[in-house]
Amino acid sequence: VILISIFFLSFSIILLLQSWKHSLIIQERSVSEDRNTEIAALANNYYDLQSGNAVGLPWEKDLAFLEALASKNTFLQMAAYRTVLPDPLPGEEYNVHLAARLLSGTVLEAGEIFSHNKVLGPYTSQKGYRAGPTYAGTRMTTTIGGGVCKIASTLYNVAVLSNLEIIERHPHSMPVPYVPYGQDATVAYGIKDFKFKNNTPYPILIWAQGINNTLYIGFYGQVKPPKVKWHHDVIKLVERGALYRHDANLPEGCERIVVKGMDGGLVESWLTIRQEDGSYERKKLGRYYYAPINDVIDKGIGQY
């Protein structure tokens, strides 16, 4: 009787263990599947957006980000901006993501001046950058590090929305497709830089991340900035032209747009700044001329 009792007790324990193990496996698989679904949904949510002020940011639950906030007591989001890169080239998107990783976690102490070239440059292959598109006057070329201007332009927008002092900023020679006219900034190591000053009495934490074709940058500090709004007036519009190239591989009469250009023009920009007490300020930023970018079109002439 004792042996039979021991046998049934052992059998019952084995069944319980098997059931518990099976439950753990299902639970673990469910958590893993849920996490994969969450990551896929996150990528989809941050795709095909438009450039502009950003509200929900992809790093808000990231442990490293939360630790950085706590270390500097920078729990207040001052401003954030997302920049969408339409049809980025492989090197361009790679350089933007690399520069975002280098930038993320930067702390700007009170009174300190941020230099784009100092923090993210030099834009060389030794630092990990690849060949990407760059404006050279009124033409487009390819250089190592091409594409980092997306970081500079996004930083410019966040710094302006945070009401920080802009020390140095240069517009592009031609319009860019990822921010409005007048809201861009270009850099060239040793020649042109983008700089701004932390004119608050507290540290500012900079966080950045690239997801697919979208770049996010946010500033965090202890001072709530006033409401800053961009304004632009196109004083003169310069319509783009078209550059046709003969292509024997296209049927005669067919056309294919290779590069979609952009109209140029003279643009005047200013800001309106409204403080919490209701006081109002208009700040002129200046006039900027952007040369047009011609469409490049292949025109079919048929086989020879």
N, C-alpha and C positions, 0 to 999 in steps of 0.2 A: 504493500500500500504506500509506504514511504517513497519507494523508488518511482512508482507511478505518479505520485504527487510532484516529485522533483522534476520528472519528465515534462508534465503539463505546465509547470511553472516556468521552466527553461524555454519551452516552446512559445509561451505567452510573451516572455521578455523579448525573444527574437523577433516575433511579429511586431511588437511595439517599436523596437529599434528600426526595423525595416520601414515601418510606416513613418517614423520621425525623420529618417534619412530621406525618404521619398518626398516628404513635405519640404525639407530644406532645399532639395534640388529644384523643386518647382518654384519655391520662393526665390532662390538665387537666379534662376532662369528668367523669372518674371521681372525682377529688378533690373537685370541686364538688358532685357528687351525694352523695358520702359525707358532706360537711359539712352539706348540707341534711338528710340523713337523721339525722345526729347532733343537729342543732338541733331537729328535730321530735321525736326520741326524748326529748331533754332536757325539752322542754315537757310531753310526756306523763308523764314520770316525776315531775314536780313538780306534777301536777294530782291533785285528789281525795285528798289526804293528810289526816292528822289533825294538829291542833296538838300540839306536844310538842318534846322535845329533838331537835335535828337533828344528823345525823352527816355525810352527804355533802352538800356545799354547792355551789351552781351556779357560784361564782366561783373555785373552787380552782385553775383553770388560767389565769385571767385575768391578762394581763401587768401591768396597772395595779395589781392586788391584790398580785402577787408583788413588784413594785417597792416598794410601800408597806411590805410586810413587811420587806424588806431595809433600807429607809431608817431604820427605827426598831428593827430587830433584834427584832421581835415575832413570832417564828416559832411560838410555842406557842399553840394554840387553847385558850382558857380555858373557853369555853362557847358554845353556839349554840342558837337556838330558832327554830322555824317556827310561824307563825300562819296558819291557814286561815280565809278569809273566806267563810262560806256565803252563796251568792247575793248577792254585793255589787252595790250600785247603781253605775251608770257613774261618777258623781262620786266615790263612796267609793273605788272601786278606783283611779281616777286620782290622787286625793290621796295614797293610800298609796304608790303607785309614785313620785310626785313627791318625797314626803318621804324615801323610801328613798334616792333618788338624792342628795338634799341631805345626808343623814346619812352616806352611804358615804364612807369615807376620813377621818372625823373622828379626830383623835388627842387623847387625854386624857393629859396629863403627870402625873407622880407628884404626888399630893396635890391635883390639880385636881378641881373639881366640875363635872359635866355638868349643863346645864340644857336641858330639852326645848324650852322656849319661846324661849330665847336662840339655840339652834342652828337650830331649824326654824321658829320664828315670825318675825313675826306671820303668822297664818293668813288671808291676804288675797288678793284677786284680783290685786293688784299683784305678789305673789310667785309667782303662777301657780296658786294653789289654786282649785278649783271648788266649787260647792254640793254638800253631802253630808249624810248623816243624822247627827244629834246628839241626845243625851239632854238634855232640859231639865226637871229635876225628875223627875216620874214620867210624862212624856210624851215622845214623839219628835218632833223638828222637823227643819228643814233649815237649815244655815248654811254660809257659805263656809269651806272647810277641814274640813268634817265628814268624819270617818273617820280623822283623824290619831291618834286614841286607840289605833288598832291598833299604831302605832309605839311609843307610850308603854307599852302593855301588853307588847309583845314585848321592849322594852328592859328593863322591870321584871323579866321572867323571866330574861333573860340576866345582868343585874346580880346578881340573887339567886343564880343558879347559879355565878357567878364569885366569890361571897362578898365582894362589894363593899358598902360602907356606903351604905344608902339614906338620903338626907337629907330628901326630901319625896316623898310618894306619896298620891294620893287615889283611893279606889275609886269606881266608877260608882254612881249611885243605883238602877239596875236591872241585872240580869245581862246579860252580853254572850255571844253565841253562839260566840265564837272562842277563849276561854281558860276554864279552870275557874273556878268561883266562888272569889274570894279571890286570884286571880292577875292581876287587871286593874288598870289605871291610867288615869285620865282627866286631861285637861289643858284649860285654858281660859285663853287669853292674858291676862295681867295679873291673873288670879284664882287659878288652880290650875296648878301646875307639877309636873313629875316631875324629881327631881334625885338623883344618886348621886355618890359620891366615889371616885376612884381611890386606894384605900388601900394600893396596892402601891408599891414603890420604883422602879418602871419605867413607861415609857409603855404605854398601851393603845390599840390600833388598833381602830376600829369599822368593820365592813363590813356593808352591807345591800343587798338586792335583792328586788324583787317580780317574780314570774313567775305570770301568770294570776291566780288567786285566792289565791295563797300568798305570804306575806312571810317572808323569812329575815334574821336578824341574828346576827352572830357577833362575839365579842371576842377579841383576840389580844394576848398580852403575853409576859412572861418568868417569871411565877410560876404554878405549877400550883395551882389552887384545891382545897380539900377536896371530898369528896363531899357535895353538898347535895341534900336530898330534901324535897319539899313534902308537907304533910299538911293535911287539911281535915276538919272535923266539922260537919255540918249540925245545928245545935241545934234549929232550928224551921223547918218547911217551910210556905210560904204558897202554896197552889195558885192558879194563874191562873184567871181567868174567861174569858168569851167576850162579845165585843161584836158583835151582829148588825146588819147593815144590809140594808134591803130593796132588791132589784135587780129592776126590771121586765124586764130583758133576759134573766134566767135563768128557765127553766121553773119553774113552781110546785112547791115541795117540794125543789128542788135547792139544794145549798149549795156554796160555793167559799171556801176559806181564802185570804184576802188577806195577812194577817200571821200567822205562826206565833209565838205568844207563848212565854214561859218562866216557870216557877214561880219565886217569890221565896223569901226565907228569911233566917234569921240563921245566919251561917257563922263558925266559929272556925278560924283558920289558924295553923300553926306550921311550923318547919323543924327537921330534924335534920341536924347537921353533923358529919361524921366525918373527922378528920385522918389523915394517912398513918401517924402513930405509934399509931393506934388510939384516941386520945382522942375523946370524944363530947360533943356539946353540943346542947341543945334550946333553940331560940329562938322565943319567942312573938311573933306578929305582930299579934294582936288579933282582935276580933269585928267583923263588918261585916254590915249589913242591906241586902238587895236587895229592892226592891219588885217584885211580879210584873208581867209584861207580858201583858196580855190578848190572846187570839186575836181577830183581826178576821175575821169571816165574812160574806160576802154570801149572803143567802137569797133564792131566787127567789120572786117573787109573780106571775109571768106578765105578759103584756102587758095594759095597761089597755084 
